[in-house]
Amino acid sequence: MYVCSCFGITEQQVRQHAESGACTPRQIAGACKAGTDCGSCVRKIQALLGRGACPRREALDPVVLTTAATTASAAASLPEPTAAEAA
């Protein structure tokens, strides 16, 4: 069945892009242009992708994880500001 009639994209094609790592309608659009013309298929694409099917970006990107961990540990090691410094 066609999902995007503007570009002739089928449900099967959307599922294939999702299996290849596309987790959002924007990523599907980047892969095959579905949803970039009239936009009426975006909700269908969202339904096909489902919710919670993709891991969060931070879990996929080790640089973000490293940066977040470094920032959190640096913030934890800072002394609390005094009342005069906070004002």
Buried (B, 14 or more C-beta within 10 A) or exposed (E): EBBBEBBEBBBEBBBEBBEEEBBEBEBBBBBBBBBBEEEEBBEBBBEBBEEEEBEEEEEEEEEEEEEEEEEEEEEEEEEEEEEEEEE
